[in-house]
């Protein structure tokens, strides 16, 4: 761990020109943040050493066995430290820590020997640093020796060391995950964003072995060239948004977004009048009532199937394609951001998530995209309302959200991510038996959160900022399991509600059965509603502006491209499916090659989107500036 910290200090020292204006206090904050990532890397590098050291057998005390472990310790850690040292210099050429994809690129080189030798010759001083660090590893093996084993019966030795091994395994799992809390997902590159002021500072917090391990099983994007260039692809699909030719005055309305865990369309009675012979009522009566006063696009979709894909989709208009965006190596790119854009208009911005701070990597990511203030379980500061697994119960945390927003100066933007409608699908004791359970356990928790939302709006209506606010209610993704067949398809799996509610604005009431809406449309639609007056970058569309392309997109093993009533499934080379999902909701009638006038343009559209998305991601061109 000490050697990894030394490597981090040296990495910064060799590359200070890339990290200007870092104060001493902030540098210490970055260095301390790196400890968590060093633990993960050191545990992964030494996984075999740790296992062989703690097996509950007496032969591990033999001198030959211990000598082998010494060699294993030095060799594996020398390789890890070599990776860190190489990035002292190689970072200058890529402006990123080395990842598995970069190593794969080098694997195709026939002149690796000469390249590596030339690197050592030109940067001999890095090789000297590495040798000195390796010598310190060797010295460690000489100083720290395993003593003679305890004089215990074999059965007692086995029992004691088995218990110790169990404890070590538990600690190891917590270390490589980045924590022990149930709600914490395994730590990824984007978690480094929790400690930084600028995205590029993530590479001070990270270490190279960690970046290699964490990208080893991730599908990196490969450049595509369906069109000669982005300009030609842009004639079919463009993520560049321009202000209206006749610009109306900017409306400084508050923007409040609620992202509801697992909130699929299947839960809502209004969407499903056809179910159960017309008797289906659903599990969200408050949402049913709110839909009567909201702008509702009847065909609405998630852009991903995981919680961690929702926040980039909603707040940056970047969908998760193939892999969740926040787990990829592109999170240090210059990103579009609704919070950052609104901050430029004088908004304060915040994000609320009732889980333990740092859970799901949300705190890190929203910091990267410019959210000014994060409110989590720590800020709530009352464990009496903790559900014991995921976070603060939704009802209490939504009330806290309303009260806290009442302290904000207008205009403000605030986002909340709920937690209660999550496995194991519990509700507070006082609500046991109050809400319908239905055929799936998630339904009861949906009724609970719906009721919590009712209480939230009852509270918000009493506050002075309420009528000057546009509310957006959506889901992170549909429920993991669906009961009704139409929600078990590749369309139903991504079908979620998206509601725009603006109290007192009659233009924001009604049902649109024509225009498709998706999570990545929320950012451009909000900006359009507010009459934002500058160009911006977004993969989604402004649904309030008669968009030139009536599309939605997600990835379900293949690219799924929606245009009007049709969905085209594209595997990257060819169309594998074409369906009229609005008439054929079970997707039984494949129209592939039967409707060339529909299929041909949709193929061009999805190819243009994939090229824009992939190549811009690779080239760090996710902004309106070149």
C-alpha atoms as one frame of an Amber mdcrd trajectory, in Angstrom:
protein
   0.000   0.000   0.000   2.874   2.364   0.770   4.488   1.608  -2.592   1.210
   2.260  -4.414   0.956   5.624  -2.641   4.529   6.433  -3.675   3.591   5.560
  -7.248   0.588   7.898  -7.070   2.757  10.761  -5.807   5.295  10.120  -8.569
   2.525   9.889 -11.192   1.336  13.330 -10.149   4.895  14.705 -10.001   5.642
  13.534 -13.550   2.374  14.934 -14.892   1.681  18.124 -12.932   1.233  20.059
 -16.183  -1.969  18.088 -16.829  -3.384  18.871 -13.383  -3.064  22.628 -12.861
  -4.375  24.558  -9.882  -4.523  21.677  -7.412  -4.128  23.018  -3.891  -2.209
  21.132  -1.236  -5.423  20.305   0.661  -7.113  19.029  -2.482  -4.028  16.970
  -3.370  -4.240  15.298   0.046  -7.945  14.632  -0.578  -7.134  12.979  -3.921
  -4.359  10.913  -2.354  -6.558   9.746   0.515  -9.319   8.820  -1.934  -6.839
   6.646  -3.770  -6.445   4.365  -0.745  -9.777   2.670  -1.479  -8.691   1.908
  -5.065  -5.250   0.759  -3.931  -6.853  -1.746  -1.561  -8.801  -3.245  -4.457
  -5.721  -3.430  -6.688  -3.457  -4.859  -3.978  -6.040  -7.515  -3.088  -6.517
  -8.531  -6.728  -2.772  -8.634  -7.406  -2.166 -10.722  -4.294  -5.233 -12.944
  -4.443  -3.207 -16.153  -4.928  -0.637 -15.128  -2.317  -3.389 -14.381   0.225
  -5.120 -17.695  -0.442  -1.941 -19.750  -0.185  -0.875 -17.908   2.958  -4.111
 -18.545   4.842  -5.001 -22.138   3.862  -5.634 -24.061   7.113  -2.867 -26.655
   6.658   0.408 -27.071   8.513   2.538 -27.452   5.357   2.345 -23.677   4.827
   5.025 -23.309   7.524   7.624 -25.249   5.538  10.607 -23.190   4.402  10.310
 -24.246   0.769   6.647 -23.256   0.695   7.404 -19.890   2.260  10.262 -19.299
  -0.179   7.849 -19.941  -3.048   5.423 -17.395  -1.525   8.252 -14.855  -1.304
   8.930 -15.229  -5.028   5.204 -15.057  -5.801   4.827 -11.897  -3.717   7.759
 -10.136  -5.382   6.908 -11.161  -8.960   3.195 -10.299  -8.908   3.664  -7.001
  -7.113   6.622  -6.081  -9.340   4.360  -6.425 -12.380   1.681  -4.271 -10.738
   4.191  -1.591  -9.800   5.629  -1.736 -13.334   2.177  -0.903 -14.691   1.970
   2.113 -12.374   5.454   3.251 -13.344   4.813   2.969 -17.083   1.919   5.385
 -16.747   4.263   8.013 -15.323   5.142   8.584 -18.978   2.524   6.794 -21.087
  -0.243   8.938 -19.571   1.155  11.874 -21.553   0.270  10.154 -24.813  -3.238
   8.932 -23.963  -4.303  11.315 -21.135  -5.779   8.233 -19.471  -4.561   5.476
 -17.214  -3.757   2.311 -19.135  -6.717  -0.065 -19.423  -7.182  -3.621 -20.654
  -8.261  -2.349 -24.065  -4.940  -0.540 -24.505  -3.060  -3.719 -23.605  -5.141
  -5.601 -26.188  -4.160  -3.041 -28.803  -0.476  -3.653 -28.047  -0.972  -7.418
 -28.264  -1.362  -7.049 -32.031   2.042  -5.376 -32.400   4.789  -7.484 -33.985
   7.531  -5.193 -32.668   6.682  -5.255 -28.987  10.266  -6.041 -28.022  11.708
  -3.022 -29.774   8.897  -0.772 -28.551   9.407  -1.839 -24.945  13.175  -1.627
 -25.214  12.967   1.842 -26.731  10.689   2.964 -23.937  13.173   1.769 -21.287
  16.095   3.398 -23.131  14.402   6.796 -23.506  12.933   6.816 -20.022  15.681
   5.028 -18.146  14.962   6.969 -14.963  11.515   5.340 -14.733  13.183   1.939
 -15.006  15.528   2.942 -12.166  12.552   3.974 -10.016  10.883   0.640 -10.729
  14.029  -1.315  -9.793  14.292   0.574  -6.490  10.647  -0.193  -5.707  11.173
  -3.883  -6.536  14.215  -3.992  -4.276  12.026  -2.672  -1.479   9.650  -5.595
  -2.120  12.546  -8.004  -1.814  13.600  -6.326   1.420  10.072  -6.747   2.785
  10.280 -10.520   2.245  13.555 -10.589   4.183  12.282  -8.560   7.119   8.835
 -10.128   7.503   9.121 -13.858   8.104   6.539 -16.398   9.201   7.384 -17.694
  12.649   7.290 -21.290  13.783   3.747 -22.645  13.919   1.884 -22.900  17.177
   2.271 -26.092  19.165  -1.350 -27.202  18.736  -3.031 -30.489  17.884  -3.709
 -30.776  14.154  -7.498 -30.622  14.643  -7.225 -27.448  16.719  -4.834 -25.901
  14.204  -7.228 -26.702  11.347 -10.228 -25.309  13.228  -8.555 -22.042  14.272
  -7.035 -21.386  10.856 -10.300 -22.232   9.083 -12.025 -19.551  11.159  -9.211
 -17.118  10.388  -9.490 -17.950   6.694 -13.236 -17.246   6.816 -12.584 -13.845
   8.386  -9.916 -13.097   5.773 -12.258 -14.049   2.927 -14.959 -11.740   4.335
 -12.486  -8.862   4.624 -11.181  -9.595   1.131 -14.681  -9.409  -0.377 -15.369
  -6.113   1.372 -12.040  -4.763   0.192 -12.471  -5.601  -3.478 -16.102  -4.382
  -3.486 -15.121  -1.054  -1.960 -17.161  -1.512   1.221 -19.403  -3.837   3.190
 -22.805  -2.115   2.920 -25.460  -4.191   1.137 -26.323  -1.317  -1.182 -22.759
  -0.797  -2.420 -22.057  -2.069  -5.909 -18.514  -3.236  -6.709 -16.293  -0.198
  -7.076 -15.534   0.952 -10.644 -13.477   3.651 -12.355 -16.274   6.215 -12.088
 -16.244   5.983  -8.266 -13.057   8.041  -8.365 -15.261  10.969  -9.368 -16.359
  11.261  -5.736 -13.044  12.887  -4.828 -12.384  15.209  -7.761 -13.185  18.738
  -8.857 -12.395  18.022 -12.514 -12.893  14.686 -14.318  -9.227  14.356 -15.319
  -8.238  14.329 -11.647  -9.758  10.844 -11.470  -6.463   9.499 -12.802  -4.638
  10.729  -9.711  -7.083   8.865  -7.503  -6.949   5.695  -9.611  -4.017   3.346
 -10.093  -3.139   1.474 -13.273  -3.598  -2.136 -12.052  -7.103  -1.198 -10.861
  -7.947   0.276 -14.274  -6.680  -2.863 -16.020  -8.593  -5.247 -13.731 -11.826
  -3.274 -13.948 -11.808  -3.081 -17.746 -10.689  -6.668 -18.312 -14.193  -8.044
 -18.801 -15.737  -4.896 -20.211 -16.557  -4.621 -23.893 -14.635  -1.642 -25.213
 -16.092   0.214 -28.137 -14.673  -0.341 -31.599 -14.754   2.457 -34.137 -17.464
   2.073 -36.757 -17.609   3.587 -40.234 -21.058   3.040 -41.658 -20.712   6.579
 -43.058 -17.507   8.309 -44.272 -17.495  10.543 -41.194 -19.541  12.150 -38.438
 -20.633  14.917 -40.773 -22.286  12.425 -43.125 -23.764  10.447 -40.205 -25.077
  13.740 -38.839 -27.246  14.208 -41.899 -29.258  11.194 -40.708 -28.869  11.576
 -36.919 -27.184  14.449 -35.100 -26.732  15.000 -31.342 -26.169  18.733 -31.889
 -29.063  20.905 -30.710 -29.479  24.514 -31.787 -31.745  27.163 -30.228 -34.905
  28.134 -32.065 -34.545  30.750 -34.810 -37.190  32.779 -32.969 -35.939  32.689
 -29.406 -38.435  33.139 -26.598 -37.274  34.488 -23.221 -35.730  31.914 -20.911
 -38.157  30.635 -18.237 -36.247  30.246 -14.944 -38.528  27.534 -13.595 -37.330
  25.093 -10.960 -36.616  21.607 -12.299 -37.426  18.650 -10.021 -36.779  15.115
 -11.261 -37.785  11.921  -9.472 -36.236   8.618 -10.586 -38.284   5.750  -9.168
 -36.614   2.386  -8.577 -38.070  -0.399 -10.822 -41.111   1.674 -11.816 -42.320
  -0.219 -14.883 -45.467   0.570 -16.861 -46.951  -2.714 -15.720 -47.595  -1.123
 -12.305 -49.808   1.710 -13.599 -53.493   1.108 -14.200 -53.946   3.932 -16.720
 -51.537   2.290 -19.175 -53.211  -1.116 -18.853 -56.970  -0.807 -19.259 -56.832
  -3.874 -21.510 -55.519  -6.211 -18.793 -57.705  -8.669 -16.890 -60.709  -8.027
 -19.115 -60.657  -4.327 -18.355 -60.707  -4.716 -14.568 -56.989  -4.051 -13.921
 -56.437  -1.121 -11.548 -52.681  -1.251 -11.075 -50.771  -0.380  -7.924 -50.129
   3.361  -8.243 -53.404   5.258  -7.748 -51.658   8.563  -7.090 -49.706   8.345
 -10.354 -52.968   7.536 -12.133 -54.455  10.744 -10.743 -51.360  12.811 -11.545
 -51.380  11.609 -15.162 -54.667  13.492 -15.622 -52.770  16.758 -14.999 -49.513
  15.926 -16.806 -47.992  15.659 -20.258 -47.926  11.910 -20.908 -46.316  10.313
 -23.951 -48.022   6.958 -24.288 -44.962   5.154 -25.673 -42.103   5.788 -23.249
 -38.925   3.802 -22.713 -35.848   3.338 -20.551 -32.499   3.474 -22.309 -30.997
   0.792 -20.093 -31.877  -2.104 -17.818 -29.808  -1.164 -14.736 -30.030   1.555
 -12.106 -26.564   2.843 -12.919 -27.613   3.435 -16.531 -30.472   5.724 -15.559
 -28.631   8.748 -14.166 -26.420   9.298 -17.250 -29.500   8.838 -19.443 -31.642
  11.302 -17.500 -29.084  13.943 -16.503 -26.591  13.843 -19.392 -28.658  12.359
 -22.261 -26.098   9.559 -22.635 -27.674   6.086 -22.858 -26.000   2.876 -21.751
 -25.146   0.989 -24.935 -23.716  -2.530 -24.502 -22.306  -1.609 -21.083 -23.421
   0.875 -18.405 -21.703   4.146 -19.210 -20.445   4.707 -15.660 -18.492   1.417
 -15.687 -16.685   2.256 -18.924 -13.433   4.127 -19.269 -15.097   7.160 -20.855
 -16.447   8.818 -17.708 -13.551  11.284 -17.774 -14.723  12.615 -21.161 -16.152
  16.108 -21.307 -19.796  15.306 -20.683 -23.007  17.142 -21.468 -24.933  17.803
 -18.284 -28.323  19.246 -17.434 -27.124  20.363 -13.961 -24.079  22.127 -15.439
 -26.132  23.854 -18.139 -28.691  25.078 -15.616 -25.939  26.186 -13.224 -24.765
  28.515 -16.011 -28.238  30.066 -15.813 -27.938  30.701 -12.092 -29.495  27.485
 -10.784 -28.375  25.691  -7.656 -28.249  21.925  -8.227 -28.626  18.949  -5.903
 -29.043  15.183  -5.895 -30.834  13.145  -3.199 -30.404   9.412  -2.613 -31.437
   7.891   0.702 -28.851   5.088   0.572 -25.524   5.161   2.449 -23.330   7.801
   0.838 -21.327   6.397  -2.061 -23.818   3.605  -2.819 -24.172   2.610  -6.470
 -21.455   5.119  -7.410 -24.130   7.839  -7.685 -22.323  10.385  -5.513 -19.180
  10.081  -7.607 -20.957  10.402 -10.939 -23.157  13.372 -10.051 -20.059  15.134
  -8.773 -18.432  14.534 -12.162 -21.330  16.144 -14.022 -21.359  19.262 -11.873
 -24.065  18.664  -9.266 -23.257  21.078  -6.457 -24.699  19.268  -3.446 -25.312
  15.586  -2.655 -27.754  14.533   0.073 -27.590  10.919   1.236 -28.191   8.866
   4.358 -25.401  10.748   6.132 -27.056  14.110   5.572 -30.460  12.733   6.597
 -28.787  11.726   9.866 -31.519   9.614  11.447 -30.987   5.864  11.369 -34.398
   5.316  12.966 -35.806   5.672   9.427 -33.263   3.293   7.865 -34.764   0.165
   6.257 -31.691  -1.836   7.287 -30.645  -2.700   3.727 -30.953  -0.049   1.029
 -31.496   3.274   2.734 -33.989   5.654   4.308 -37.627   4.709   3.700 -39.051
   6.596   0.719 -41.833   8.348   2.628 -39.499   9.938   5.157 -36.823  10.756
   2.600 -39.301  12.360   0.187 -40.540  14.573   3.023 -36.935  15.483   3.799
 -36.457  16.303   0.095 -39.445  18.662   0.070 -38.357  20.432   3.262 -34.772
  20.797   2.078 -35.804  22.184  -1.307 -37.818  24.783   0.573 -34.494  26.194
   1.820 -33.077  26.576  -1.701 -32.959  29.905  -3.479 -34.890  29.812  -6.756
 -34.342  28.774  -9.441 -33.024  25.367  -8.480 -32.707  21.924  -9.988 -32.988
  18.839  -7.784 -33.078  15.100  -8.521 -34.065  12.250  -6.216 -33.560   8.504
  -6.659 -35.880   6.309  -4.556 -34.756   3.122  -2.789 -37.697   1.282  -1.214
 -39.065  -0.649  -4.218 -36.046  -2.929  -4.266 -35.495  -6.563  -3.356 -36.388
  -7.854  -0.714 -39.443  -5.601  -1.284 -40.258  -4.647   2.302 -42.581  -1.930
   3.537 -42.517  -0.308   7.001 -44.299  -2.277   9.708 -47.046   0.338  10.006
 -47.982  -0.274   6.349 -48.114  -4.083   6.450 -51.318  -5.178   4.709 -52.243
  -1.659   3.581 -51.253  -1.997  -0.084 -52.277  -4.736  -2.569 -49.624  -7.405
  -2.926 -50.537  -8.823  -6.340 -48.722 -11.717  -8.030 -45.231 -10.224  -7.554
 -43.685  -8.897  -4.300 -42.549  -5.646  -5.949 -46.178  -4.528  -6.343 -46.687
  -3.890  -2.619 -43.611  -1.649  -2.469 -44.864   0.227  -5.538 -48.065   1.005
  -3.665 -45.984   2.208  -0.712 -43.787   4.536  -2.789 -46.834   5.787  -4.703
 -48.371   6.727  -1.359 -45.087   8.364  -0.312 -45.205  10.406  -3.507 -48.773
  11.468  -2.712 -47.568  12.766   0.669 -44.622  14.506  -1.011 -46.860  16.452
  -3.393 -49.264  17.307  -0.585 -46.291  18.848   1.226 -44.806  20.499  -1.862
 -48.105  22.194  -2.776 -47.873  24.246   0.419 -44.483  25.650  -0.542 -43.845
  28.882  -2.467 -41.696  27.276  -5.167 -44.281  24.666  -6.192 -46.103  26.505
  -8.992 -42.851  27.731 -10.491 -41.623  24.158 -11.053 -41.611  21.536 -13.761
 -41.638  18.026 -12.284 -40.395  14.978 -14.182 -41.284  11.529 -12.863 -39.689
   8.465 -14.419 -38.059   5.129 -13.556 -34.498   3.910 -13.512 -35.674   0.808
 -15.380 -38.680  -1.481 -15.559 -39.164  -4.157 -12.902 -36.670  -7.013 -13.083
 -39.526  -9.504 -13.371 -42.804  -8.911 -15.187 -46.056 -10.792 -14.741 -48.007
  -9.985 -17.900 -46.728 -11.326 -21.265 -46.625  -7.953 -23.044 -44.092  -6.742
 -20.448 -41.884  -9.811 -20.874 -40.769  -8.879 -24.413 -37.787  -6.859 -25.617
 -40.120  -3.865 -25.771 -41.981  -4.482 -22.515 -38.722  -4.921 -20.611 -37.887
  -1.263 -21.316 -41.377   0.244 -20.997 -41.488   2.831 -18.204 -43.615   5.885
 -17.394 -42.235   9.365 -18.116 -44.441  12.200 -16.882 -43.934  15.955 -17.218
 -46.005  17.877 -14.675 -46.034  21.684 -14.546 -48.638  22.992 -12.071 -50.815
  25.664 -13.621 -49.470  25.220 -17.171 -52.352  23.979 -19.326 -50.001  23.378
 -22.279 -48.416  20.572 -20.261 -51.564  18.492 -19.909 -52.606  15.779 -22.312
 -51.805  12.399 -23.829 -49.466  12.146 -26.834 -49.853   8.792 -28.583 -47.533
   9.702 -31.463 -44.248  11.107 -30.138 -41.959   8.519 -28.522 -40.143   9.554
 -25.364 -37.175   8.003 -23.572 -34.934   8.869 -20.641 -32.344  10.616 -22.823
 -35.101  12.966 -24.046 -35.598  14.414 -20.553 -32.591  16.737 -20.681 -33.290
  18.276 -24.139 -37.043  18.432 -23.426 -36.530  20.311 -20.158 -34.126  22.713
 -21.875 -36.619  23.166 -24.682 -39.452  23.829 -22.235 -37.320  26.467 -20.473
 -36.395  28.048 -23.864 -32.669  27.522 -23.364 -30.909  29.845 -25.785 -27.551
  28.220 -26.571 -26.376  25.157 -28.548 -25.928  21.979 -26.552 -25.103  18.289
 -27.031 -27.608  15.521 -26.297 -28.285  12.115 -27.826 -31.981  12.575 -27.036
 -34.537  14.888 -28.603 -36.789  17.723 -27.476 -40.256  16.154 -27.521 -41.923
  19.585 -27.322 -40.505  20.706 -30.679 -41.875  18.254 -33.269 -38.567  16.352
 -33.422 -37.294  15.533 -36.923 -36.685  11.923 -35.884 -39.336  10.203 -33.774
 -37.028   7.625 -32.212 -36.022   5.769 -29.066 -33.048   3.440 -28.563 -31.804
   0.803 -26.147 -29.663  -2.333 -26.187 -30.919  -5.837 -25.447 -28.148  -8.009
 -26.875 -28.779  -6.136 -30.126 -29.436  -2.481 -30.848 -33.154  -1.749 -30.589
 -34.205   1.236 -32.678 -37.762   2.520 -32.305 -39.277   4.797 -34.931 -42.989
   5.495 -34.644 -44.852   2.184 -34.313 -41.894   0.028 -35.408 -38.898  -1.465
 -33.636 -35.864  -2.592 -35.617 -33.345  -4.962 -34.016 -29.821  -4.560 -35.424
 -26.814  -6.700 -34.450 -24.195  -4.254 -35.727 -24.057  -5.760 -39.198 -27.587
  -6.610 -40.228 -31.213  -6.364 -39.212 -32.398  -9.409 -37.276 -35.923  -8.253
 -36.496 -38.576  -5.695 -37.440 -41.897  -5.502 -35.584 -44.907  -3.234 -35.314
 -44.776  -3.284 -31.523 -47.835  -1.068 -31.123 -50.096  -3.607 -32.854 -48.045
  -6.743 -32.178 -47.169  -6.236 -28.504 -45.949  -9.825 -28.077 -43.553  -9.418
 -31.041 -44.712 -12.566 -32.795 -44.756 -11.297 -36.383 -41.231 -10.579 -37.653
 -41.499  -8.182 -40.620 -37.811  -8.336 -41.480 -37.283  -7.823 -45.253 -41.057
  -7.501 -45.760 -41.279  -3.712 -45.450 -38.211  -2.290 -47.247 -39.620   1.268
 -47.196 -39.663   1.072 -43.372 -36.618  -1.130 -42.758 -34.170   0.728 -45.043
 -34.444   4.194 -43.411 -34.468   2.678 -39.919 -31.234   0.799 -40.670 -29.605
   4.052 -41.755 -30.850   5.780 -38.598 -29.509   3.182 -36.180 -26.190   3.067
 -38.036 -25.901   6.848 -37.831 -26.698   6.775 -34.121 -24.179   3.999 -33.400
 -21.449   5.809 -35.326 -22.151   9.108 -33.572 -22.274   7.441 -30.164 -19.269
   5.141 -30.534 -16.826   7.373 -32.362 -17.616  10.437 -30.281 -17.140   8.373
 -27.124 -13.745   7.171 -28.362 -12.651  10.665 -29.446 -13.998  12.572 -26.417
 -16.398  14.619 -28.560 -19.521  14.691 -26.423 -19.859  18.468 -26.500 -20.830
  21.114 -29.023 -17.251  22.404 -29.091 -14.785  20.699 -31.490
